[in-house]
Amino acid sequence: MKSNFSKGLLMTALITGSVMWGGTNVFAEELQEYTLDQMVVTAQRMETRDLETPAAVSVINAKEIEKNGATTTMEALRRVAGVTDYSYGPGGDDLGSSYSRVYLRGFDKGALVMVNGAPININNYASVSAIPVSAIERIEVVKGANSVLYGAEALGGVINIITKKGNGEIKTTLSATGGNYLNKYSVSAQGDGFIASFGKDYVDKFEHSQMDRPSVNTYRVNEKYQKTNAFTSLALSPNLQFTWNYSKMNPMYGQRNLKTGAISGTRYAYHDTKHAASLIYSDNENQTKTTLAYNSKKVEAMNVATNGSASRGGDTSNYTASNIYVDSQKKWNFGEDSLIFGLTLKHEKYDQTFADKADNDRNSYGAYISYHKKFDDKFSSTLGLRGETYRATEFEDNNNNVLLPQLQTLYKINDTLSWYTNIGKAFEMPAINSHTSSGGTSADIIKKNAIKPEEGWTYETGLKHITDTSSTKLAIFNMDYKNKFKWKHFDWLPDQKNKIQVNMGKFENTGVELEYLKKLSDKWDYNFSATYQNPKSYDDDTHKWSQESARMQFNAGVDYTLNKFSANLNCLVLADREPSSYKYSGASGYDHDLKNRFLVNAAFTYRPTENQSAVLNLRNILDRTEPVSTYEYYDLPFNWTLTYNFSF
């Protein structure tokens, strides 16, 4: 990561829709001296310096995203220790009803993704494909159990994407990108209290291996790929902020036979539409904050024949899923101590377009409390508790109730060194569509195999050493969860090709994470991170443990800046990876592990004037073909883009 240590001041958002309040105006951007000891608002629902935050935290700001050349949110997240992506489309995009998502510490569906503090997960999938990087002010990644403050799905941690808000004079920016795979354009405008942008991506036809199985003898052919993004943030009043993000993707792909060269007669086309909107009211004087949010995903699937005729895809690939979320909190100060109390309501809805029996909805109600006690200048602790109830759906017999405690401590050894502990319980409910792949199975049949929530504990301790020129963070953690979800065949299912979701057994992971950033001079800095872990799950049926994710992850990057020119080189290594979902023969089960991943990217930026810039991105420079999911979908081969930006 790259930080600017000039004597200037960095404009940062004191409150950018995240779950905290403070300052003279909670929606105004204030000048703040920028150091490596950055402000964090997600970890404790209140603003604290990184050194004083008792959790493993990584912050990615807009400057770093620009310098790294990341064109998608997933690419920006890849540089964080303990974060890996599970992808189907290029750059971490979804592929219709197949969700790309983020793993935190090796736990599938264990990351809660938020935009400005409002959850956007759909059907338990943590997809970030709809968020344009041009709209991001900063990303805060908080690892460890976080359900006490944020509810379900935060078993491995939370990712809070904090979006930009307008400031200063009106400015319009035009951007055009060309490359050997990706072409795009965008226009954005910002002023005092508002920002708006619109962009469109076009990916040219490309071919690459879909499955690492010689017997299949096919290549995946992406015949077209288009993506449209729109984003706006508007200050309706000094205390009221509205944000809306729209995304629509239209991928289509088929299969080419390696022997004959022919493309299969049927191609698969999707219309994937997402909305995410939030209305945030914050009253600094009374220290209260209320967030109202809505997000949705609609998928329409078509099978396209060689002659161009189209027919509707399968029922489970045609649906609409949506969430309504309300969170209201209040903070009290008692000298240097503080107390936060809040209430949460969430409504989930899932409708299959062509299968009425699959429709379902679910309500949940939660209350949380967090008390922060500062004993002296060196030692402080935070005690949290959350109670949550999920109302039974048609496919469940009883309501589900959870009680979640958390204890955090922090000891400041000196002004640059701190030691923390973080012990917490987290949980995840079965996805609201967990019954839908059962071919119209009735509620009574589903109930005979009722699913329990995933739940368990994370125990963590760590050290942080942050100075003006370097940042070192070390975390040691242990995760111990039960009732891990999996999809399984049953003899009594009406359609033997389908599955339902069940509890498979335990999930455990013990590991260590190291992040290091060094500012060498005004021109040079570099970063390095490493993760060694053992994510594994136990199957109650087979009585065997299996690996869930890569055991080793390494990230490294170097930045160089000279006057109007800057350059970045970064690499990602995933080693000792998990087994493939299929055998080489194509049968179910596995007989080989995923190939190790070695991704090298570079970005070069030139700014001839204050209102112009040109950016050359080189991705997968070594042109390696390595899988990005257990189904062995592959990332793009070597590709480049050249972008020109002009502001006026």
SELOBA-53306 format. One record per residue (C-alpha): chain; x, y, z. Coordinates in pm, 1 decimal, m for minus. Each point is the difference from the previous one (the first is absolute). Layout:
<recs>
c, X, Y, Z
A, X, Y, Z
...
</recs>
This chain:
<recs>
c, X, Y, Z
A, 0.0, 0.0, 0.0
A, 113.1, 350.7, m71.3
A, m41.1, 299.3, 232.8
A, 78.2, 364.5, m79.0
A, 224.6, 150.2, 267.1
A, 25.6, 350.5, m142.0
A, m71.6, 287.1, 236.4
A, m337.3, 55.2, m161.6
A, m327.2, m111.9, 146.9
A, m219.4, m278.6, m128.9
A, m373.6, 53.7, m39.4
A, m167.2, m291.6, 177.4
A, m363.5, m66.6, 73.7
A, m67.4, 13.7, 372.7
A, m324.5, m178.9, m56.4
A, m47.2, m154.3, m342.6
A, m310.9, m199.2, 67.4
A, 177.9, m237.7, 236.6
A, m145.2, m83.4, 336.1
A, 131.1, 277.4, 223.5
A, m44.0, 370.8, 61.9
A, 214.8, 284.8, 120.2
A, 150.6, 333.8, m102.1
A, m165.9, 331.7, m61.7
A, m195.9, m128.0, m298.5
A, m37.1, m373.6, m49.3
A, m32.6, 33.0, m377.4
A, 271.3, 261.1, m53.2
A, 352.1, m101.0, m94.4
A, 265.8, 130.6, 232.1
A, 370.4, 54.0, m30.2
A, 195.5, m258.7, 191.5
A, 374.2, m46.8, 18.2
A, 66.1, m329.7, m174.0
A, 227.9, m261.4, 154.0
A, 25.0, m377.7, m16.1
A, m195.7, m7.2, 327.9
A, m327.1, 53.6, m182.6
A, m343.8, 62.7, 143.5
A, m226.7, m307.0, 9.8
A, m377.3, 26.8, 41.4
A, m123.2, m353.0, m71.5
A, 169.0, m212.0, 265.8
A, m173.9, 155.7, 303.5
A, m278.4, 214.8, m152.2
A, 194.2, 304.9, 112.1
A, 304.5, 182.4, m128.1
A, 332.2, m129.0, 134.9
A, 358.3, m1.8, m118.2
A, 125.3, m331.1, m135.5
A, 248.2, m30.9, 288.0
A, m288.5, 32.3, 246.1
A, m229.6, m248.4, m177.0
A, m6.9, m351.2, 155.8
A, m44.7, m187.3, m328.3
A, 187.7, m95.0, m317.3
A, m74.7, 289.7, m236.3
A, 116.3, 82.5, m353.4
A, m95.3, 326.2, m170.6
A, 14.1, 59.7, m375.8
A, m57.4, 359.1, m110.2
A, m80.7, 147.5, m340.6
A, 359.5, 111.3, m58.2
A, 126.2, m354.9, 48.5
A, m267.7, m143.9, m229.0
A, 103.3, 246.2, m271.2
A, 371.2, m73.0, 35.3
A, m52.1, m377.0, m1.3
A, m196.3, 21.4, m323.2
A, m297.0, m192.7, 140.2
A, m298.2, 20.4, m235.3
A, m235.6, m205.5, 219.4
A, m64.7, m11.3, 373.6
A, 113.1, m363.0, 9.7
A, 338.5, 94.9, m146.1
A, 41.1, 264.3, 270.6
A, m73.2, m253.3, 274.9
A, 248.7, m260.6, m123.4
A, 289.6, 182.7, 166.2
A, m135.3, m51.2, 352.8
A, 139.5, m287.7, 207.5
A, m264.1, m266.3, 62.5
A, m224.9, 116.6, m287.3
A, m43.3, m227.0, m302.8
A, m250.5, 7.8, m283.3
A, m215.4, m278.9, m139.2
A, m90.0, 106.6, m351.6
A, m197.3, m97.3, m307.7
A, 27.5, 312.3, m213.8
A, 299.3, 223.1, m84.6
A, 120.6, 226.5, 278.1
A, m221.9, m169.7, 257.3
A, m330.3, 56.5, m179.0
A, m299.1, m228.8, 47.7
A, m113.2, m229.2, m279.4
A, m377.0, 26.2, 17.2
A, m122.7, m212.6, 289.5
A, 357.5, m116.6, 72.7
A, 129.3, 245.6, 260.2
A, 359.8, 101.9, 27.5
A, 79.7, 81.4, 361.4
A, 262.8, 86.4, 258.1
A, 156.3, m246.8, 242.2
A, 127.0, 132.0, 333.5
A, 242.7, m234.0, 172.4
A, m101.6, m293.4, m216.2
A, m370.9, 3.6, 91.8
A, m238.3, m22.7, m295.3
A, m297.4, 233.3, 53.2
A, 164.9, 124.4, 319.0
A, 47.0, 362.9, m106.6
A, m261.7, 269.0, 53.2
A, 31.6, 268.2, m269.0
A, m147.0, 341.0, 80.4
A, m32.4, 324.6, m192.4
A, 7.7, 297.1, 235.3
A, m80.3, m232.6, 289.5
A, m301.2, m171.5, m163.5
A, 30.1, m373.8, m85.6
A, m26.8, m88.6, m369.6
A, 45.4, m379.0, 14.5
A, m263.8, m189.4, m200.7
A, m83.3, m364.7, 80.6
A, 307.5, m4.2, 228.7
A, 235.8, 86.0, m286.7
A, 250.8, 280.9, 54.5
A, 22.3, 136.5, m354.0
A, 166.9, 336.1, m64.4
A, m42.0, m0.2, m379.0
A, m259.1, 280.9, m9.0
A, 212.7, 266.6, 171.3
A, 198.7, 218.2, m246.2
A, 349.1, 81.7, 127.6
A, m44.1, 360.6, m117.0
A, m266.2, 42.8, 272.7
A, 216.2, m128.3, 287.0
A, 149.5, 237.4, 257.1
A, 145.6, m279.9, 214.1
A, m46.5, m366.3, 89.7
A, 33.2, m121.0, 357.7
A, 61.1, m372.4, 47.2
A, m53.2, m114.2, 359.6
A, 87.1, m365.6, 58.2
A, m127.7, m218.1, 282.0
A, m350.1, m74.2, 129.2
A, m208.9, 316.7, m43.2
A, m357.9, m120.6, 46.8
A, m42.6, 184.3, 330.8
A, 1.3, 336.0, m178.6
A, m120.3, m102.5, m344.8
A, m211.3, m314.6, 29.7
A, 6.1, m307.2, m223.6
A, 267.7, m103.9, m251.1
A, 295.9, 175.2, 164.9
A, 170.1, m327.0, 100.8
A, 330.8, 87.5, m163.3
A, m44.9, 375.1, 18.8
A, m157.8, 299.1, m173.4
A, 93.8, 204.2, m305.6
A, m141.2, 352.9, 13.0
A, 15.9, 184.5, m332.7
A, m29.3, 370.5, 74.9
A, m100.7, 200.5, m305.1
A, 92.8, 350.4, m106.6
A, m199.1, 316.3, 56.1
A, 45.2, 321.9, m188.5
A, 199.0, 296.9, 128.4
A, 124.8, 332.1, m129.9
A, m69.6, 148.9, m340.0
A, m188.3, m178.7, m276.1
A, 229.7, m224.7, m204.0
A, m75.6, m237.0, m286.8
A, 228.8, m287.3, m100.2
A, m6.5, m190.6, m328.3
A, 177.8, m335.4, m20.3
A, 64.2, m237.0, m291.4
A, 171.0, m339.6, 11.8
A, 120.1, m229.8, m276.3
A, 175.8, m333.8, 18.1
A, 40.4, m347.2, m143.9
A, m301.6, m127.5, 200.5
A, m167.4, 288.9, 178.5
A, m138.1, 322.8, m145.4
A, m196.0, 246.4, 211.0
A, m102.9, 358.7, 42.2
A, m134.4, 201.8, 292.3
A, m107.6, 350.0, 92.7
A, m24.1, 140.6, 352.1
A, m85.6, 331.3, 159.0
A, 38.9, 124.5, 353.7
A, m60.6, 316.4, 194.7
A, m83.3, 117.3, 347.0
A, m207.9, m282.9, 153.0
A, m47.8, m215.7, m307.3
A, 175.4, m245.3, m230.0
A, m137.9, m193.3, m297.1
A, 158.6, m236.1, m251.4
A, m93.1, m223.7, m290.6
A, 219.7, m259.4, m169.7
A, m17.4, m288.2, m243.7
A, 240.9, m292.4, m49.8
A, 38.0, m216.2, m310.3
A, 208.6, m319.0, 11.7
A, 95.5, m141.2, m338.7
A, m39.3, m367.7, m83.4
A, 259.6, m215.9, 170.8
A, 62.0, m368.9, 54.2
A, 157.7, m177.7, 292.4
A, m25.7, m329.3, 183.7
A, m306.7, m36.6, 214.5
A, 81.5, m334.6, 159.2
A, 337.0, m163.6, 56.0
A, m127.1, m338.9, m119.2
A, 160.7, m148.4, m313.7
A, m293.7, m233.6, m60.2
A, m234.7, 294.9, m51.1
A, 208.0, 140.2, m287.6
A, m169.6, 340.9, 0.1
A, 90.0, 363.8, 31.1
A, m233.5, 258.2, 141.6
A, m88.0, 267.1, m257.7
A, m122.6, 335.3, 129.7
A, m177.1, 137.1, m306.1
A, m86.6, 336.0, 152.4
A, 2.7, 175.7, 331.7
A, m150.9, 337.8, 80.7
A, m31.9, 178.3, 330.7
A, m174.5, 327.0, 84.1
A, 54.0, 190.1, 325.6
A, m169.8, 309.8, 136.9
A, 72.4, 159.2, 337.4
A, m117.8, 308.4, 184.4
A, 42.1, 143.6, 347.4
A, m197.7, 306.1, 106.5
A, m7.5, 199.6, 323.9
A, m370.9, 73.4, 42.6
A, 76.8, 203.2, 312.8
A, 300.5, 47.3, 230.6
A, m102.3, m319.1, 186.9
A, m163.3, m207.1, m274.1
A, 187.2, m184.1, m275.9
A, m148.7, m202.5, m287.9
A, 208.2, m251.5, m199.9
A, m104.8, m216.8, m294.9
A, 198.2, m249.4, m206.1
A, m127.0, m181.7, m310.6
A, 172.2, m278.0, m192.2
A, m106.1, m213.0, m294.4
A, 207.6, m278.7, m156.5
A, m77.5, m192.9, m319.5
A, 244.6, m290.0, m42.7
A, m40.1, m281.4, m253.1
A, 222.6, m302.2, m37.7
A, 21.6, m340.1, m164.1
A, 243.5, m290.5, m38.1
A, 245.2, m72.6, m282.9
A, 106.2, m360.1, m63.6
A, 378.9, m31.7, m5.8
A, m5.2, m278.4, m260.3
A, m257.1, 130.3, m250.5
A, 29.9, 373.4, 65.1
A, m378.1, 30.9, 3.3
A, m187.1, 204.9, 258.8
A, m278.2, m186.9, 175.6
A, m348.0, 56.6, m136.0
A, m126.9, 167.5, 314.4
A, 136.5, 317.7, 153.6
A, m97.2, 133.0, 341.7
A, m100.2, 364.4, 31.6
A, m87.0, 195.5, 315.2
A, m146.5, 335.7, 93.9
A, 123.4, 77.4, 351.0
A, m136.8, 322.3, 153.4
A, 94.8, 136.9, 342.9
A, m116.3, 298.5, 203.6
A, 137.4, 126.2, 332.4
A, m142.5, 312.3, 164.9
A, 38.7, 150.9, 346.4
A, m136.5, 297.4, 192.7
A, 210.7, 91.0, 303.0
A, m102.1, 251.9, 265.7
A, 255.9, 98.8, 262.3
A, m55.1, 243.5, 287.3
A, 334.6, 92.1, 150.9
A, m145.1, 205.9, 283.6
A, m208.7, m290.8, 131.7
A, 254.6, m261.6, m119.2
A, m256.2, m205.8, m186.6
A, 13.2, m158.7, m342.5
A, m260.5, m180.9, m211.7
A, 62.8, m189.9, m323.4
A, m271.4, m113.9, m239.6
A, 127.1, m214.7, m287.6
A, m129.8, m211.4, m286.9
A, 187.5, m230.1, m234.7
A, m116.3, m246.0, m263.1
A, 120.0, m236.7, m270.2
A, m210.3, m119.0, m294.7
A, 122.8, m274.0, m232.6
A, m156.7, m92.5, m333.4
A, 153.7, m299.8, m179.2
A, m36.7, m104.7, m362.8
A, 128.1, m291.9, m206.5
A, 101.4, 126.2, m344.6
A, 17.2, m245.6, m291.1
A, 241.6, 25.6, m292.6
A, m275.1, 142.1, m222.5
A, m60.0, 279.2, 251.8
A, m324.2, m133.2, 144.9
A, m27.4, 28.8, 377.1
A, m181.8, m189.8, 270.6
A, m35.4, 58.6, 371.0
A, 269.9, m137.4, 228.3
A, m59.9, m214.8, 307.5
A, m225.1, 111.2, 284.6
A, 283.6, 47.1, 247.2
A, 173.7, 236.7, m246.4
A, m303.2, 232.4, m22.0
A, m73.0, 179.7, 323.4
A, m10.5, 322.9, 195.5
A, 158.3, 32.4, 344.7
A, m15.6, 311.6, 217.7
A, 74.5, 128.1, 350.7
A, m136.5, 292.0, 201.7
A, 219.8, 102.9, 291.8
A, m57.0, 248.9, 283.0
A, 255.6, 76.4, 269.6
A, m33.1, 267.1, 270.1
A, 257.4, 67.1, 270.1
A, 79.8, 247.0, 276.2
A, 324.4, 74.1, 178.9
A, 55.0, 129.9, 353.5
A, 332.7, 136.6, 127.7
A, 111.1, m37.7, 363.5
A, 324.2, 191.1, 10.4
A, 242.5, m210.2, m206.8
A, m237.4, m299.7, 6.4
A, m289.6, m53.4, m238.3
A, m306.8, m214.6, m51.2
A, m169.0, m82.2, m331.9
A, m345.8, m155.9, m22.0
A, m179.3, m85.1, m321.4
A, m292.7, m181.0, m159.4
A, m4.0, m177.2, m336.4
A, m279.2, m124.5, m224.0
A, 53.1, m194.7, m321.1
A, m247.1, m137.3, m254.8
A, 120.9, m251.4, m260.8
A, m205.2, m105.5, m300.2
A, 64.7, m258.4, m272.7
A, m229.9, m64.0, m297.3
A, 62.8, m246.9, m279.6
A, m153.0, 147.0, m312.8
A, m151.7, m321.8, m133.6
A, m46.6, m208.8, 317.6
A, m253.5, 138.3, 245.9
A, 71.4, m270.0, 259.4
A, 356.4, 123.9, 34.1
A, m95.7, 350.5, 120.3
A, 105.1, 78.2, 353.8
A, 66.4, 287.1, 238.7
A, 149.9, 39.6, 346.8
A, 11.5, 267.6, 271.1
A, 267.2, 44.0, 264.4
A, 16.7, 232.6, 300.6
A, 313.3, 81.4, 195.2
A, 123.8, 210.0, 290.3
A, 365.0, 67.8, 82.3
A, 198.8, 180.2, 265.7
A, 368.7, 88.0, 14.7
A, 170.4, 152.7, 303.7
A, 350.2, 144.7, m34.0
A, 195.6, 50.7, 322.1
A, 331.0, 185.8, 18.3
A, 176.5, m96.6, 321.4
A, 304.4, 222.5, m52.0
A, 215.4, 142.8, m278.5
A, 122.3, m346.5, m94.2
A, m277.5, m254.0, 56.8
A, m358.3, m10.9, m128.3
A, m262.2, m264.9, m64.2
A, m326.3, m37.2, m191.1
A, m282.5, m233.2, 98.1
A, m275.0, m68.6, m252.5
A, m319.7, m204.1, m7.9
A, m259.3, m63.7, m269.2
A, m331.4, m181.6, 4.0
A, m172.3, m86.5, m326.4
A, m309.7, m193.4, m98.4
A, m90.2, m132.0, m345.1
A, m366.9, m68.4, m61.1
A, m76.6, m346.4, m137.7
A, m71.1, m20.7, m373.5
A, m221.9, m247.3, m180.5
A, 293.6, m239.9, m14.6
A, 89.6, 13.7, 370.4
A, m172.9, m136.4, 309.2
A, 117.9, 248.4, 262.7
A, 140.4, 347.5, 41.1
A, 377.5, 24.1, 33.8
A, 142.8, 201.8, 289.2
A, 366.5, 82.3, 53.7
A, 191.7, 171.8, 280.2
A, 344.8, 127.1, m91.1
A, 266.2, 135.7, 239.0
A, 329.9, 169.6, m83.1
A, 296.9, 111.6, 210.9
A, 281.8, 218.9, m129.4
A, 300.9, 142.7, 182.0
A, 274.1, 238.9, m107.0
A, 328.2, 83.8, 170.7
A, 207.6, 288.7, m135.5
A, 358.7, m95.5, 70.5
A, 115.7, 339.8, m127.1
A, m107.4, 263.8, m250.1
A, 77.4, m222.2, m299.0
A, m61.8, m352.6, 131.1
A, m318.6, m166.8, 124.1
A, m115.3, m352.4, 86.2
A, m361.6, m111.3, m31.2
A, m221.6, m301.5, 59.7
A, m333.4, m63.0, m167.3
A, m232.3, m287.3, 97.9
A, m344.4, m16.3, m152.4
A, m283.9, m222.9, m111.8
A, m156.9, 22.7, m346.3
A, m273.1, m173.7, m195.4
A, m163.5, m38.6, m339.0
A, m352.9, m105.4, m85.7
A, m70.1, m241.2, m287.2
A, m48.6, 189.6, m325.2
A, m363.0, 89.5, m57.6
A, 16.9, m194.3, m328.4
A, 157.9, m308.3, 161.3
A, m295.1, m216.6, m107.7
A, m29.6, 123.3, m356.6
A, 230.9, m247.3, m173.2
A, m218.0, m290.2, 106.4
A, m222.9, m1.6, m307.7
A, m309.6, 135.0, 168.0
A, 37.7, m207.7, 315.3
A, m282.4, 65.8, 244.6
A, 42.9, 175.2, 331.6
A, m75.7, m321.7, 191.1
A, 285.2, m184.1, m171.9
A, 241.1, 285.1, 64.4
A, m96.6, 12.8, 367.3
A, 100.3, m362.8, 52.5
A, 356.6, 117.3, m66.9
A, m19.1, 337.7, 176.6
A, 320.4, 205.7, m2.2
A, 156.1, 155.8, 307.2
A, 187.9, 331.9, m15.0
A, 377.0, m7.7, m38.0
A, 148.7, 134.0, 321.1
A, 322.9, 3.8, 194.6
A, 290.1, 198.4, 140.4
A, 309.7, 181.5, m121.0
A, 291.6, 52.5, 240.3
A, 260.6, 253.0, m108.5
A, 296.7, 193.2, 130.4
A, 229.5, 237.4, m181.8
A, 264.2, 271.3, 3.6
A, 1.8, 330.5, m190.3
A, 309.8, 214.6, m44.4
A, m69.9, 319.2, m196.0
A, 236.9, 291.8, m49.6
A, 16.1, 289.4, m246.2
A, 190.9, m215.8, m250.1
A, m103.6, m360.6, 62.0
A, m288.8, m220.1, 107.8
A, 31.3, m356.1, 130.0
A, m302.1, m208.5, 99.5
A, 7.2, m356.2, 131.4
A, m312.2, m204.2, 79.2
A, m35.0, m356.3, 132.3
A, m349.1, m148.7, m12.9
A, m203.7, m314.5, 54.5
A, m349.3, m55.5, m144.8
A, m225.9, m273.9, 136.7
A, m347.2, m30.8, m159.1
A, m266.9, m267.0, m15.7
A, m289.9, m80.7, m237.2
A, 196.4, 92.3, m315.6
A, m230.6, 17.9, m302.5
A, 27.2, m216.0, m311.7
A, m222.4, m103.3, m292.3
A, m84.0, m371.1, m11.7
A, m194.2, m260.4, m200.6
A, m267.4, m209.7, 174.1
A, m175.5, m312.5, m127.0
A, m338.1, 137.8, 102.5
A, 28.0, 321.3, m207.4
A, m253.8, 13.7, m286.2
A, 273.7, 89.3, m248.8
A, 320.6, m199.2, 54.5
A, 204.9, 259.0, m189.9
A, m69.3, 264.1, 264.8
A, 124.7, 64.5, 351.1
A, m105.4, 167.5, 320.3
A, 208.4, 177.7, 259.8
A, 95.6, m191.8, 316.0
A, 237.5, 28.9, 294.5
A, 316.4, m195.0, m78.5
A, 196.5, 31.3, 325.2
A, 279.6, 222.1, 131.3
A, 221.3, 271.6, m143.9
A, 334.4, 79.1, 158.9
A, 285.4, 228.6, m93.9
A, 314.7, 94.8, 186.6
A, 235.5, 246.8, m159.3
A, 231.8, 297.4, 12.6
A, m8.5, 319.6, m209.2
A, 276.7, 253.4, m51.9
A, m33.6, 335.3, m176.6
A, 295.1, 236.2, m50.1
A, 16.0, 338.5, m174.3
A, 313.0, 212.8, m26.3
A, 44.1, 358.3, m121.8
A, 359.0, 16.7, m126.0
A, m5.1, 355.9, m135.0
A, m223.6, 247.0, m179.8
A, 50.6, m214.3, m310.7
A, m1.7, m360.6, 120.5
A, m208.0, m219.7, 225.9
A, m84.3, m368.4, 10.4
A, m233.5, m242.7, 173.6
A, m4.3, m368.4, 84.0
A, m254.1, m228.6, 162.6
A, m10.3, m370.9, 75.8
A, m263.3, m239.1, 130.6
A, 52.2, m355.4, 116.9
A, m314.2, m183.6, 107.4
A, m170.3, m338.7, 7.3
A, m367.1, 46.6, m100.6
A, m175.9, m335.8, 14.2
A, m348.4, m147.2, 39.2
A, m119.3, m328.1, 146.4
A, m268.2, m203.7, m177.8
A, m230.9, m183.8, 240.4
A, m88.4, m250.2, m274.1
A, 351.0, m100.8, m109.4
A, 165.6, 76.0, 338.0
A, 286.6, 169.1, m184.8
A, 160.2, 342.8, m0.1
A, 43.6, 188.2, m328.2
A, 187.9, 317.5, m88.5
A, m221.3, 304.6, m68.8
A, 236.8, 261.0, m144.0
A, 365.4, 76.0, m73.2
A, 231.1, m50.6, 296.0
A, 251.9, 264.0, m107.0
A, m48.2, 347.3, m143.1
A, 265.2, 259.4, m83.2
A, m41.2, 355.5, m128.9
A, 278.3, 240.7, m92.3
A, 9.7, 336.9, m169.2
A, 230.9, 291.9, m69.2
A, m89.7, 360.5, m92.8
A, 212.3, 265.5, m166.3
A, m94.1, 366.5, m45.9
A, 198.2, 270.1, m176.9
A, m164.7, 333.7, m75.6
A, m278.3, m74.0, m251.6
A, 73.9, m370.8, m31.4
A, m84.1, m292.6, 229.1
A, 38.9, m376.0, m34.8
A, m119.4, m304.1, 193.5
A, 95.4, m366.0, m17.6
A, m186.2, m255.3, 211.4
A, m38.1, m376.1, 19.6
A, m227.9, m253.9, 166.6
A, 89.3, m360.0, 86.0
A, m247.0, m265.0, 119.7
A, 173.8, m327.6, 85.9
A, m93.2, m339.7, 140.7
A, m354.1, 41.8, m127.3
A, m318.2, m196.1, 64.4
A, m126.4, m298.4, m206.6
A, m189.9, 53.5, m323.3
A, m374.1, m63.4, m0.6
A, 42.5, m256.7, m279.5
A, 231.0, m284.5, m93.7
A, 211.4, 12.4, m313.3
A, m243.3, m251.5, m146.2
A, m289.2, 241.7, 49.7
A, m168.2, m210.5, 269.2
A, m105.2, 147.6, 333.7
A, 245.3, m5.3, 285.3
A, 363.3, 100.3, m44.8
A, 337.4, m149.1, m83.8
A, 214.2, 314.0, m26.5
A, 53.7, 336.1, 167.6
A, m37.4, 337.5, m166.9
A, 312.0, 137.0, m163.7
A, 192.9, 258.1, 199.2
A, m74.6, 354.5, m107.2
A, 269.4, 253.1, m91.0
A, m143.3, 331.1, m125.5
A, 226.3, 292.9, m94.3
A, m146.8, 341.3, m91.4
A, 145.0, 344.1, m73.3
A, m141.0, 352.1, m37.2
A, 161.8, 316.5, m141.9
A, m153.7, 346.9, 37.9
A, 99.5, 326.9, m165.2
A, m160.8, 336.9, 83.7
A, 110.3, 263.3, m252.7
A, m230.1, 262.5, 154.1
A, m213.6, 32.4, 310.4
A, m315.6, m96.5, m188.3
A, 138.3, m283.5, m216.7
A, 139.2, m347.9, 61.6
A, 87.6, m309.8, m201.3
A, 15.6, m344.7, 160.1
A, 147.0, m318.1, m147.8
A, m101.9, m320.6, 181.2
A, 168.0, m335.0, m63.9
A, m170.1, m301.5, 158.0
A, 112.9, m361.3, 23.4
A, 332.7, 101.2, m151.7
A, 129.9, m358.5, 13.9
A, m306.7, m117.0, m197.1
A, m72.2, m285.1, 239.8
A, m314.5, m214.2, m18.5
A, m105.1, m71.5, 355.4
A, m343.5, m64.9, 153.0
A, m182.0, 255.1, 216.0
A, m264.8, m240.3, 133.3
A, m28.8, m368.0, 90.7
A, m208.5, m48.8, m316.3
A, 318.4, 109.9, m179.9
A, m117.2, 309.9, m174.1
A, 307.9, 191.9, m108.3
A, 99.4, 362.8, 23.3
A, 76.3, 198.3, m315.0
A, 328.9, m68.5, m179.2
A, 245.3, 286.8, m45.5
A, m197.3, 317.5, m64.7
A, 63.1, 372.9, m10.6
A, m198.7, 321.1, 7.7
A, 85.9, 361.7, m74.0
A, m220.0, 263.3, 166.0
A, m19.0, 374.0, m60.9
A, m171.5, 228.9, 254.2
A, m88.0, 365.8, m55.8
A, m160.9, 230.6, 256.6
A, m146.8, 345.8, m43.0
</recs>
